[in-house]
């Protein structure tokens, strides 16, 4: 209906006008300039330019003593309800408007206190004299009060107590928060208390009386200041200056490679400002220099070791450790150095194969045996113990050596015989030892020598060489030394037992009982000869599949990496035979009497009874004897 439509439009128009009037009233109340009564100005706060100050306080290193109240009370504020209740402000006169314009201009230009007759404070107050309720002037003075508070704090930070007091008094005369004024006055009170102390500390700094025991030193005075005023930045910076002297001395010590002295100085510095960033940064810097220097010295140690100078390498490594005890690579270098001294830079368990220098070929592979100590021989209560295995004694292997990974093979001995023209004692005698299948016994047969197997047939290349005497084995080791330039020899009896035991002290290297798995070529009650013979004395419930020697490496190695060290064939060693160990060497050297006729055989064979496979078992045989149960392996000095 037309009438209803007109009423609706009028109501909408009236509502809109009401809102517009309300908004205008609010804007007019808070921003009187909107009506053109006052000149337009930027809404930014006036520049809080700190005026020139008088004589600075105490020392040029002074810093902030105070920080503003983190949660100050509002100085002025009007709610929307209060604005609506107050209604529009009363109109101002032209004279008041002009004063307001001048006051705002002075405020914008930073002329808050000067000139005395035309400063922003004076002009705003003149406005209030004519118009006591003028909110623009009141707000202006409140803003300037905030600036006076900030200037007072800035003066405190400079240590200018006179100016700080002046601005604090001005702040008190202007609209302000009472809590801020009380906090400011408390800071001024603390300042007056600590000023003489800070002056004394500064004087002590100039006299370089930094630390002492009687309390009359800069460090003690600054700490006393902080006990009164924990946030005093001047005192903290004074401590920082003392600390800086220590840190500079620590860096100077490092420059002269005096890392121990540097550590001592840093320990003293840590007492001044524990955990300070400067201290942490200096520690980090020195640690970087320390590690870099230690790495350089360790690199020199490696070069010395590579060139064969182990003594110099050790000196340099010790020096590197003194510089940086936890330097990466020190442990690895220590192992290398130990290996260099004990194993000529090889490592325990490492396999070495020396090439011949003057002809084609190579020596048998040898395994580096770790140094250590063990009890040699057997106790009286060991099953099958023999008197020649006592008295037990502790033997120390102080020098590293390498031992043949396997027994010397037929092929390896043939290489020696052909290259040197050597004729073995079996060849010269025209007879050697064999196993007679018909009788089940060992016997001698014409035409048998090292090229034959245990039955007298032609031997395969990978079988251990048989029918070699101690003299033949020694001649082979001497030839290897000539061909390689390294010292090859037969192992000593102590070395052999040590290597056989491989860290154990049991009857056998695998334990005290029969083997639980196939680990060596020894006599077992399950073994059978070609004609189905069996052993009269053998390990129970054991069979290894061989009657006679097996090709080398047919069985697992012992813990030192040595194959057939027990079983397969018994082996010659360097020592002369002695009926017991009375007066035997306590180290690993061979016990040799010049011209002795009998030598020692160690280790069990394919045909040995279990008691002869024990780790302590030993046998004395003439040096020219040959057997189908005896071979040898070589040792090499490192």
C-alpha positions in Angstrom: 0.0 0.0 0.0 1.4 3.5 -0.8 0.8 4.9 2.6 2.5 2.1 4.4 5.5 2.3 2.0 5.9 6.1 2.8 5.8 5.4 6.5 8.5 2.8 6.2 10.8 5.1 4.2 10.4 7.8 6.8 11.3 5.4 9.6 14.4 4.2 7.7 15.5 7.8 7.0 14.9 8.8 10.6 17.0 5.9 11.9 19.8 6.7 9.6 19.8 10.4 10.6 19.9 9.3 14.3 23.0 7.2 13.7 24.7 10.0 11.8 24.1 12.5 14.6 25.4 10.0 17.2 28.6 9.4 15.1 29.1 13.1 14.7 28.7 13.7 18.4 31.2 11.1 19.2 33.6 12.3 16.6 33.1 15.9 17.7 33.8 15.0 21.3 37.0 13.1 20.7 38.2 15.0 17.7 37.1 18.6 18.0 39.2 19.4 14.9 36.6 17.7 12.8 34.4 20.8 12.8 37.2 23.1 11.7 37.6 24.7 15.1 41.3 23.8 15.3 43.9 23.3 12.6 44.5 19.8 11.3 47.6 17.9 12.7 49.2 14.6 12.3 48.0 12.0 14.8 51.5 10.8 15.6 53.0 11.2 19.1 55.3 14.2 19.6 58.9 13.3 19.1 60.4 12.4 22.5 63.7 14.1 21.8 65.9 13.9 24.9 67.3 17.3 25.6 71.0 18.0 26.1 72.2 16.9 29.5 74.7 18.2 32.1 77.8 16.6 33.3 77.6 12.8 32.7 77.6 10.5 35.8 80.4 8.2 37.0 81.8 6.6 33.9 81.4 6.5 30.1 80.4 2.8 30.4 77.2 3.6 32.2 74.1 1.8 30.8 70.4 1.4 31.6 69.6 1.3 35.3 65.8 1.2 34.8 63.3 -0.3 32.5 59.8 1.1 32.0 56.9 -0.3 34.0 55.8 -3.3 32.0 52.2 -2.8 32.8 51.6 0.9 33.5 48.3 2.3 34.5 46.5 4.3 31.8 47.0 8.0 32.3 43.8 9.2 30.5 40.9 7.3 29.1 37.3 7.8 28.4 34.7 5.0 27.8 32.0 5.2 25.1 29.3 5.3 27.8 31.1 8.3 29.5 31.3 10.1 26.1 27.6 9.6 25.4 26.7 10.8 29.0 28.9 13.9 28.7 27.4 15.1 25.5 29.1 17.4 23.0 31.9 19.6 24.4 31.3 23.3 24.9 32.4 25.5 22.0 35.8 27.1 22.4 36.7 30.7 21.8 39.0 31.9 19.1 41.6 32.7 21.6 41.5 29.2 23.1 41.6 27.7 19.6 44.7 29.7 18.7 46.4 28.7 21.9 45.6 25.0 21.2 47.0 25.4 17.7 50.2 26.9 19.0 50.5 24.2 21.8 50.1 21.4 19.3 52.6 23.0 17.0 55.1 23.3 19.8 54.5 19.7 20.8 55.0 18.5 17.2 58.3 20.5 17.1 59.5 19.0 20.4 59.4 22.3 22.2 58.0 20.8 25.3 59.9 22.9 27.9 61.5 25.7 25.9 61.1 28.5 25.3 59.8 29.2 28.8 57.0 31.5 27.6 55.9 29.5 24.6 56.6 25.8 25.3 53.9 23.2 24.8 53.4 22.8 28.5 53.0 26.6 29.1 50.5 26.9 26.1 48.4 23.9 27.2 48.3 25.3 30.7 47.2 28.7 29.4 44.3 26.9 27.6 43.3 25.2 30.9 43.4 28.6 32.7 40.7 29.9 30.2 38.9 26.5 29.7 39.6 24.2 32.7 37.6 21.4 31.2 39.4 21.4 27.8 40.1 17.8 27.2 42.5 18.5 24.3 44.8 20.4 26.6 44.5 17.8 29.3 45.4 15.0 26.9 48.3 17.1 25.6 49.7 17.6 29.1 49.3 13.8 29.8 51.3 13.0 26.7 54.0 15.4 27.7 54.0 13.8 31.1 54.7 10.5 29.5 57.6 12.1 27.7 59.0 13.5 31.0 58.8 10.0 32.5 60.7 8.6 29.5 63.3 11.4 29.7 63.8 10.7 33.4 64.4 7.1 32.7 66.8 8.0 29.8 68.7 10.3 32.2 68.9 7.4 34.7 70.3 5.2 32.0 73.0 7.8 31.3 73.7 8.1 35.0 72.6 11.8 35.1 70.8 11.9 38.4 70.2 15.7 38.3 68.4 15.6 35.1 66.6 12.4 36.1 65.2 14.1 39.2 64.2 17.2 37.2 62.2 15.2 34.7 60.7 13.1 37.5 59.5 16.3 39.2 58.0 17.6 36.0 56.3 14.2 35.5 54.8 14.5 39.0 53.4 18.0 38.1 51.6 16.6 34.9 48.8 14.1 34.5 50.4 10.8 35.5 50.0 7.3 36.8 50.7 7.3 40.5 52.3 3.8 40.4 54.7 4.9 37.7 55.6 8.0 39.7 56.3 5.8 42.8 58.4 3.4 40.8 60.4 6.2 39.3 61.1 7.8 42.7 62.1 4.4 44.0 64.6 4.0 41.2 66.0 7.5 42.0 66.4 6.5 45.6 68.3 3.4 44.7 70.4 5.4 42.3 71.4 7.8 45.0 72.4 4.9 47.2 74.6 3.1 44.6 76.1 6.2 43.0 79.1 6.5 45.4 79.7 2.7 45.1 79.7 2.9 41.3 82.1 5.9 41.4 84.4 3.9 43.6 84.3 0.9 41.3 85.1 3.1 38.3 88.1 4.5 40.2 89.3 1.0 41.0 88.9 0.0 37.4 91.2 2.9 36.4 93.7 1.7 39.0 93.4 -1.8 37.5 92.4 -3.2 40.9 90.1 -5.6 39.3 89.9 -8.5 41.9 91.3 -9.0 45.4 90.7 -10.6 48.7 89.9 -7.6 51.0 86.8 -6.5 49.2 88.3 -3.2 48.0 88.4 -4.1 44.4 86.1 -3.4 41.4 84.7 -6.9 41.2 83.6 -6.8 44.9 82.1 -3.3 44.6 80.1 -4.1 41.5 78.8 -7.2 43.1 77.7 -5.2 46.2 75.9 -2.8 43.8 74.0 -5.7 42.2 73.0 -7.0 45.6 71.2 -3.7 46.1 70.1 -3.1 42.6 70.0 -6.5 40.6 69.1 -4.8 37.4 71.9 -2.2 37.5 73.3 -2.2 34.0 76.3 0.0 35.0 77.4 -2.6 37.4 76.8 -5.4 35.0 78.8 -3.6 32.3 81.6 -3.0 34.9 81.7 -6.8 35.5 81.7 -7.2 31.7 84.8 -5.0 31.5 86.6 -7.0 34.1 85.6 -10.2 32.3 86.8 -8.8 29.0 90.3 -8.5 30.4 90.3 -12.1 31.4 88.9 -13.2 28.0 91.5 -11.1 26.2 94.3 -12.8 28.2 92.8 -16.3 27.4 92.8 -15.5 23.7 96.4 -14.3 24.0 97.4 -17.5 25.7 95.8 -19.5 22.9 97.7 -17.5 20.3 100.9 -18.8 22.0 99.6 -22.4 22.0 99.3 -22.2 25.8 95.9 -24.0 26.0 96.4 -25.1 29.6 97.0 -21.5 30.6 93.9 -20.4 28.6 91.8 -23.0 30.4 92.9 -21.7 33.8 92.2 -18.1 32.8 88.7 -19.0 31.5 88.0 -20.8 34.8 88.7 -17.5 36.6 86.6 -15.5 34.1 83.7 -17.9 34.7 83.5 -16.7 38.4 82.8 -13.1 37.3 79.7 -13.4 35.1 78.8 -17.1 35.1 77.2 -18.2 31.9 77.6 -14.8 30.2 77.3 -14.7 26.4 80.8 -13.2 26.0 82.2 -16.0 28.0 80.3 -18.6 26.0 81.4 -17.0 22.7 85.0 -16.9 23.8 84.9 -20.5 24.9 83.5 -21.5 21.6 86.1 -19.5 19.7 89.0 -20.9 21.7 87.5 -24.4 21.3 87.5 -24.0 17.6 91.1 -22.8 17.6 92.0 -25.7 19.9 90.4 -28.3 17.7 92.0 -26.9 14.6 95.4 -26.8 16.2 95.0 -30.3 17.6 93.9 -31.7 14.2 97.0 -30.1 12.6 99.3 -31.7 15.2 97.5 -35.0 14.8 98.0 -34.8 11.1 101.7 -34.3 11.7 101.7 -37.4 14.0 100.1 -39.4 11.2 102.8 -38.3 8.8 105.5 -39.2 11.2 104.0 -42.6 11.7 103.6 -43.2 8.0 107.3 -42.4 7.6 108.2 -45.0 10.2 109.1 -42.6 13.1 106.9 -44.0 15.8 108.6 -42.1 18.6 108.0 -38.7 17.0 104.4 -39.8 16.1 103.8 -40.6 19.8 105.2 -37.3 21.0 102.9 -35.4 18.5 99.9 -37.5 19.4 100.5 -36.8 23.1 100.7 -33.1 22.3 97.5 -33.2 20.3 95.7 -34.9 23.2 97.0 -32.3 25.6 95.4 -29.6 23.3 92.1 -31.4 22.9 91.6 -34.5 24.9 88.4 -35.6 23.1 89.7 -34.9 19.6 88.1 -37.2 17.1 90.6 -39.7 15.6 92.9 -39.9 18.7 91.6 -43.4 19.7 92.1 -44.6 16.1 95.6 -43.1 16.0 96.4 -44.7 19.3 95.5 -48.1 17.8 97.6 -47.4 14.8 100.5 -46.4 17.0 100.2 -49.5 19.1 100.0 -51.6 16.0 103.1 -49.9 14.6 105.1 -50.7 17.7 103.7 -54.2 18.2 102.8 -55.3 14.7 104.8 -53.0 12.4 101.6 -51.1 11.5 99.6 -54.2 10.8 96.6 -55.2 12.9 95.9 -58.3 14.9 94.1 -60.8 12.6 95.4 -59.2 9.5 96.6 -61.6 6.8 99.9 -60.8 5.2 101.2 -62.3 1.9 104.8 -61.2 1.0 105.7 -61.2 -2.6 109.2 -62.5 -3.6 111.6 -59.8 -4.5 113.8 -61.5 -7.1 111.6 -64.3 -8.5 108.0 -64.8 -9.2 106.0 -66.1 -6.3 104.9 -65.3 -2.8 105.4 -66.6 0.7 102.6 -68.5 2.5 99.9 -66.3 4.0 100.5 -65.5 7.6 98.1 -64.1 10.2 99.1 -61.3 12.7 98.8 -62.7 16.2 97.8 -60.3 19.0 100.2 -59.7 21.8 99.1 -60.8 25.3 99.9 -63.2 28.1 98.9 -66.8 29.1 99.7 -69.6 31.4 101.9 -72.1 29.6 101.7 -75.8 30.4 99.0 -77.8 32.3 98.0 -78.1 35.9 98.6 -81.4 37.7 94.9 -82.2 37.9 94.3 -81.8 34.2 93.1 -85.1 32.6 96.1 -86.8 30.8 98.5 -84.2 32.3 102.2 -85.1 31.7 105.2 -84.1 33.9 106.9 -82.4 30.9 104.1 -79.9 30.8 105.1 -78.3 34.2 105.8 -76.2 36.1 103.2 -73.9 34.7 104.4 -70.3 34.2 102.9 -67.1 32.9 104.4 -66.1 29.6 104.0 -62.6 28.1 104.0 -62.1 24.3 105.4 -58.6 24.2 106.3 -58.4 20.5 103.8 -59.0 17.7 104.5 -61.8 15.2 102.6 -63.5 12.4 102.0 -67.2 12.1 101.2 -69.2 9.0 97.5 -69.3 8.3 97.9 -72.9 7.4 100.6 -75.5 7.4 103.1 -75.3 4.5 101.6 -77.2 1.5 103.2 -79.6 -0.9 103.0 -76.9 -3.7 104.7 -74.3 -1.5 107.6 -76.7 -0.5 108.0 -77.7 -4.2 108.5 -74.1 -5.2 111.3 -73.9 -2.6 112.9 -77.2 -3.7 112.9 -76.4 -7.4 114.1 -72.7 -7.0 116.9 -73.6 -4.6 117.8 -77.1 -5.7 117.3 -78.3 -2.1 117.2 -82.0 -1.4 115.3 -83.0 1.7 116.6 -85.5 4.3 114.1 -88.0 3.1 115.4 -87.7 -0.4 119.0 -88.1 0.7 118.0 -91.1 2.9 115.9 -92.6 0.1 113.0 -93.4 2.4 110.1 -91.9 4.3 107.2 -92.6 6.6 103.8 -93.8 5.5 100.6 -95.3 7.0 100.2 -99.0 6.2 96.6 -99.7 5.6 97.2 -103.5 5.9 98.7 -103.3 9.4 97.1 -100.1 10.6 100.5 -98.8 11.7 103.0 -96.2 10.6 106.1 -97.6 8.8 109.0 -96.6 6.5 109.1 -97.2 2.8 111.7 -96.7 0.2 111.3 -93.9 -2.3 109.0 -91.9 -0.1 109.7 -88.2 0.4 107.9 -84.8 0.8 106.1 -85.3 -2.6 104.1 -88.2 -1.3 101.0 -88.4 0.8 100.4 -90.4 4.0 99.9 -93.6 2.0 103.0 -93.1 -0.2 101.0 -91.9 -3.3 101.7 -88.7 -5.1 100.4 -85.8 -2.9 98.0 -83.2 -4.0 99.2 -79.6 -4.1 96.9 -78.4 -1.2 97.8 -81.2 1.2 100.2 -80.2 4.1 103.8 -81.3 3.2 104.9 -84.5 5.1 108.1 -86.3 5.6 110.0 -83.1 6.3 112.5 -82.9 9.2 113.1 -80.0 11.5 116.2 -79.3 9.4 114.1 -79.2 6.2 111.5 -76.9 7.8 114.3 -74.5 9.0 115.9 -74.4 5.6 112.5 -73.5 4.0 112.1 -70.6 6.4 115.6 -69.3 5.7 114.9 -69.4 2.0 111.7 -67.4 2.5 113.6 -64.7 4.3 116.0 -64.4 1.4 113.2 -64.2 -1.2 111.1 -61.6 0.7 113.5 -59.5 2.7 111.4 -60.3 5.8 112.5 -62.6 8.7 110.7 -65.9 8.4 111.4 -68.7 11.0 109.8 -71.6 12.8 107.5 -70.4 15.7 108.8 -70.8 19.2 107.1 -73.3 21.5 105.6 -70.5 23.6 104.3 -68.8 20.5 102.7 -72.0 19.2 100.9 -72.8 22.4 99.8 -69.2 22.8 98.4 -69.2 19.3 96.8 -72.6 19.6 95.0 -71.7 22.9 93.9 -68.4 21.3 92.9 -66.9 24.7 91.7 -70.1 26.3 93.1 -72.1 29.2 91.0 -75.3 28.7 92.3 -78.7 27.7 91.6 -78.0 24.0 91.2 -74.7 22.3 87.5 -75.4 21.9 86.9 -76.5 25.6 87.4 -79.3 28.0 85.3 -82.0 26.3 85.0 -83.7 23.0 84.2 -81.3 20.1 80.4 -80.8 19.7 80.8 -80.0 16.0 83.3 -80.7 13.2 86.1 -78.3 13.8 89.4 -80.1 13.1 90.9 -83.2 11.5 91.4 -85.3 14.6 90.6 -88.9 15.5 86.9 -89.7 16.0 85.2 -92.9 16.7 83.1 -92.3 13.6 86.1 -92.1 11.2 86.9 -95.1 9.0 89.9 -96.0 6.8 89.6 -97.2 3.2 89.4 -100.7 4.6 87.0 -99.7 7.3 89.5 -99.6 10.1 88.6 -97.4 13.1 90.7 -95.8 15.9 91.3 -97.6 19.2 91.5 -94.2 21.0 89.4 -91.4 19.6 87.0 -88.6 20.4 83.5 -90.1 21.2 80.7 -89.3 18.8 83.0 -87.5 16.4 83.8 -87.9 12.7 85.4 -85.4 10.4 85.3 -87.3 7.2 89.1 -87.8 6.8 91.5 -90.6 7.3 94.8 -89.0 6.8 95.7 -85.3 6.3 93.0 -83.1 4.8 93.7 -80.3 2.3 94.6 -77.1 4.2 91.6 -74.9 5.2 89.2 -77.8 5.1 88.1 -76.9 8.7 87.2 -73.6 10.5 90.0 -71.5 12.0 90.5 -71.0 15.7 89.7 -67.6 17.3 93.1 -66.2 16.1 92.3 -67.1 12.5 94.6 -70.1 12.3 93.5 -73.2 10.4 94.5 -76.7 11.5 96.6 -75.4 14.4 95.5 -78.5 16.2 94.8 -81.6 14.1 95.7 -82.5 10.5 99.5 -82.7 11.1 101.6 -82.1 14.1 104.2 -79.3 13.6 107.8 -78.5 14.3 108.8 -75.5 16.4 112.1 -73.8 17.0 112.9 -74.9 20.6 115.2 -77.7 21.7 113.6 -80.4 23.8 113.6 -80.1 27.6 112.1 -82.6 29.9 110.2 -79.8 31.8 109.8 -76.0 32.1 112.2 -75.5 34.9 114.4 -72.5 34.0 112.4 -72.0 30.9 112.2 -68.4 29.5 109.3 -66.3 30.9 108.9 -64.6 27.6 108.1 -66.0 24.1 111.7 -66.5 23.0 112.8 -70.0 21.9 114.6 -72.1 24.5 117.6 -73.2 22.5 120.8 -75.0 23.5 123.6 -74.8 20.8 123.9 -78.1 18.9 120.9 -79.7 20.5 119.8 -82.9 18.6 116.2 -83.1 19.6 113.5 -80.5 18.8 109.9 -80.0 19.9 106.8 -81.0 18.1 103.5 -79.4 19.1 99.8 -79.9 18.2 97.8 -83.0 17.4 97.6 -84.7 14.1 95.0 -86.7 12.1 96.2 -89.8 13.8 96.7 -88.5 17.4 94.9 -89.8 20.4 92.8 -87.3 22.2 95.4 -86.7 25.0 97.9 -85.7 22.2 95.5 -83.0 20.9 95.5 -81.2 24.3 96.8 -77.6 24.1 99.7 -78.3 26.5 100.8 -81.6 24.8 104.4 -81.6 23.6 106.9 -84.1 22.2 110.6 -84.2 21.7 112.0 -85.8 18.4 115.3 -85.9 16.7 115.8 -82.9 14.3 116.3 -85.2 11.3 113.2 -87.4 11.9 110.5 -87.5 9.2 106.8 -88.6 9.6 103.6 -88.8 7.7 102.0 -87.2 10.7 104.3 -84.2 11.0 104.6 -81.0 9.0 105.2 -77.4 9.9 104.1 -73.8 9.5 106.2 -70.7 9.4 106.3 -67.6 11.7 107.2 -64.1 10.5 108.7 -61.2 12.5 106.9 -57.9 12.1 
